Amino acid sequence: MAKIIKEIGLKRIFKYLVFGAWDLVFGALPYSPLRVWWLRLGGAKIGKNCVVDKAGFFNLDRTGLAGLTLGRDCYLGPRTTIDLAGKVVLGDQVTVSAASVILSHHSVGFSDHPLLKHYPKKVYTTTLESGCAIGVASVILPGVTIGKNSLVAAGAVVRKSVPASVMVAGVPAQVKKKLQ
């Protein structure tokens, strides 16, 4: 326990507990307008006409919900998981389908972890530009930008930024088609 307190700090532990309570309420809210209201109350910036299904958030003790921005007419599908260690920004009319994951940081563990010298902790902003769609069970890795009007096919793992108006698929995701 002493290692955790030293590594994380009491302030972050307190934020973790507060957002843990916030998340319990969020998970119990029965429909989207209440979830959107609760996200805004927590500090998220959310545009008009957004639908938020039973999504999940983690690392709320880092940026809090202030790290989340949704433009207008966005959709977060059920079991979507968003990492808020860094910022996650969705433009207007972005669809994130069920069971997709959007990451904003990487960390192998505590400061004495043997892999830390090879893979240092890093926090990013992950951006999904206006008009893009993320297929079911896709993973968007930290720091990636999905370009305007692009489609990420179901099950893709996106580790590099995607240009505008393309369809990417696969593991790792590669451009498969240009969209007109």
C-alpha positions as CSV (number, residue, x, y, z in Angstrom):
1,M,0.0,0.0,0.0
2,A,2.9,2.4,0.8
3,K,4.2,1.9,-2.7
4,I,0.9,2.8,-4.2
5,I,0.6,5.9,-2.1
6,K,4.1,7.0,-3.0
7,E,3.7,6.2,-6.7
8,I,0.2,7.6,-7.2
9,G,-0.2,10.1,-4.4
10,L,-3.1,10.8,-2.1
11,K,-4.7,13.4,-4.4
12,R,-5.1,10.9,-7.3
13,I,-6.3,8.2,-4.9
14,F,-9.0,10.6,-3.7
15,K,-9.9,11.5,-7.3
16,Y,-10.0,7.7,-8.1
17,L,-12.5,7.2,-5.2
18,V,-14.7,10.2,-6.3
19,F,-14.8,9.1,-9.9
20,G,-15.5,5.5,-8.8
21,A,-18.6,6.8,-7.1
22,W,-19.4,8.9,-10.2
23,D,-19.1,5.7,-12.4
24,L,-21.4,3.7,-10.2
25,V,-24.2,6.3,-10.8
26,F,-23.3,6.5,-14.5
27,G,-23.6,2.7,-14.9
28,A,-27.1,2.8,-13.3
29,L,-28.5,5.5,-15.6
30,P,-31.2,3.8,-17.8
31,Y,-31.0,5.9,-21.0
32,S,-28.8,8.2,-23.0
33,P,-30.1,11.7,-22.1
34,L,-29.4,11.0,-18.4
35,R,-25.9,9.6,-19.2
36,V,-25.1,12.7,-21.4
37,W,-26.3,15.0,-18.6
38,W,-24.2,13.0,-16.0
39,L,-21.1,13.2,-18.3
40,R,-21.6,17.0,-18.7
41,L,-22.1,17.4,-14.9
42,G,-18.7,15.6,-14.5
43,G,-17.0,18.0,-16.8
44,A,-17.2,16.4,-20.3
45,K,-17.8,18.7,-23.3
46,I,-20.6,17.2,-25.3
47,G,-22.4,18.7,-28.3
48,K,-26.1,18.5,-29.1
49,N,-27.9,15.3,-30.2
50,C,-25.3,12.8,-28.8
51,V,-26.3,9.3,-27.9
52,V,-24.2,7.6,-25.2
53,D,-25.0,3.9,-24.7
54,K,-23.5,1.9,-21.8
55,A,-19.9,3.1,-22.3
56,G,-17.1,2.7,-19.8
57,F,-14.3,5.1,-18.9
58,F,-11.1,4.5,-17.1
59,N,-8.2,6.6,-15.7
60,L,-10.7,9.2,-14.7
61,D,-8.3,10.2,-11.9
62,R,-6.0,11.7,-14.5
63,T,-7.8,14.2,-16.7
64,G,-11.2,13.6,-15.2
65,L,-14.1,13.9,-17.6
66,A,-12.7,17.3,-18.7
67,G,-10.5,15.1,-21.0
68,L,-13.5,14.0,-23.0
69,T,-14.9,16.1,-25.9
70,L,-17.8,14.9,-28.1
71,G,-19.0,17.1,-31.0
72,R,-22.6,17.2,-32.1
73,D,-24.5,14.1,-33.3
74,C,-22.0,11.6,-31.9
75,Y,-22.7,8.0,-30.9
76,L,-20.9,5.9,-28.3
77,G,-22.0,2.2,-28.6
78,P,-22.5,-0.3,-25.8
79,R,-19.3,-1.5,-24.1
80,T,-17.3,1.2,-25.7
81,T,-14.3,1.8,-23.4
82,I,-12.4,5.2,-23.3
83,D,-9.1,5.8,-21.6
84,L,-9.0,9.3,-20.1
85,A,-5.4,9.4,-18.9
86,G,-5.0,11.9,-21.8
87,K,-7.6,13.7,-23.9
88,V,-10.0,12.0,-26.2
89,V,-11.6,14.3,-28.8
90,L,-14.4,13.3,-31.2
91,G,-15.5,15.7,-33.9
92,D,-19.1,16.1,-35.1
93,Q,-21.1,13.1,-36.4
94,V,-18.6,10.4,-35.1
95,T,-19.9,6.9,-34.5
96,V,-18.0,4.5,-32.2
97,S,-19.6,1.1,-32.5
98,A,-20.0,-1.5,-29.7
99,A,-17.1,-2.9,-27.8
100,S,-14.5,-0.5,-29.3
101,V,-11.6,0.8,-27.2
102,I,-10.0,4.3,-27.5
103,L,-6.7,4.7,-25.7
104,S,-4.8,7.8,-24.7
105,H,-1.7,6.6,-22.9
106,H,0.6,3.7,-22.4
107,S,2.4,2.5,-19.3
108,V,3.9,-0.8,-18.4
109,G,3.5,-0.2,-14.6
110,F,5.2,1.2,-11.6
111,S,8.4,3.4,-11.9
112,D,10.6,0.4,-11.0
113,H,9.1,-1.9,-13.7
114,P,12.0,-3.5,-15.8
115,L,10.4,-2.6,-19.1
116,L,10.0,1.1,-18.3
117,K,13.5,2.0,-19.7
118,H,12.4,0.6,-23.1
119,Y,8.7,1.7,-22.9
120,P,8.5,5.0,-20.9
121,K,5.1,6.2,-19.7
122,K,3.5,8.6,-22.2
123,V,0.2,10.4,-22.4
124,Y,-1.4,11.5,-25.7
125,T,-4.4,13.2,-27.2
126,T,-6.4,10.7,-29.4
127,T,-8.6,12.4,-32.0
128,L,-11.5,11.1,-34.1
129,E,-12.2,13.8,-36.7
130,S,-15.7,14.7,-37.9
131,G,-17.7,12.2,-39.9
132,C,-15.6,9.1,-39.1
133,A,-17.0,5.8,-37.9
134,I,-15.3,3.1,-35.8
135,G,-16.5,-0.5,-36.4
136,V,-17.4,-3.0,-33.8
137,A,-14.6,-4.2,-31.5
138,S,-11.9,-1.9,-33.0
139,V,-9.0,-0.6,-30.9
140,I,-7.6,2.9,-31.4
141,L,-4.1,3.2,-29.9
142,P,-2.9,6.3,-28.0
143,G,-2.1,9.5,-30.0
144,V,-3.8,8.3,-33.2
145,T,-5.9,10.7,-35.3
146,I,-8.6,9.2,-37.4
147,G,-9.1,11.6,-40.4
148,K,-12.3,13.2,-41.4
149,N,-14.9,11.0,-43.0
150,S,-12.8,7.8,-42.6
151,L,-14.1,4.3,-41.6
152,V,-12.3,1.9,-39.4
153,A,-13.6,-1.6,-40.1
154,A,-14.7,-4.0,-37.4
155,G,-12.0,-5.6,-35.4
156,A,-9.2,-3.3,-36.6
157,V,-6.3,-2.2,-34.5
158,V,-5.2,1.3,-35.4
159,R,-1.7,2.1,-34.3
160,K,-0.9,4.9,-36.8
161,S,-2.9,8.0,-37.8
162,V,-5.4,7.5,-40.6
163,P,-5.8,10.1,-43.4
164,A,-9.2,11.6,-44.3
165,S,-11.7,9.8,-46.5
166,V,-10.3,6.2,-46.4
167,M,-11.4,2.9,-45.1
168,V,-8.9,1.0,-43.0
169,A,-9.1,-2.7,-41.8
170,G,-6.9,-5.3,-40.3
171,V,-4.4,-5.9,-37.6
172,P,-2.5,-3.6,-37.8
173,A,-5.0,-1.4,-39.7
174,Q,-4.0,-0.5,-43.3
175,V,-5.7,1.6,-45.9
176,K,-7.9,-0.7,-48.0
177,K,-10.0,1.8,-49.9
178,K,-10.2,5.6,-50.7
179,L,-13.7,7.0,-50.1
180,Q,-15.0,9.7,-52.5
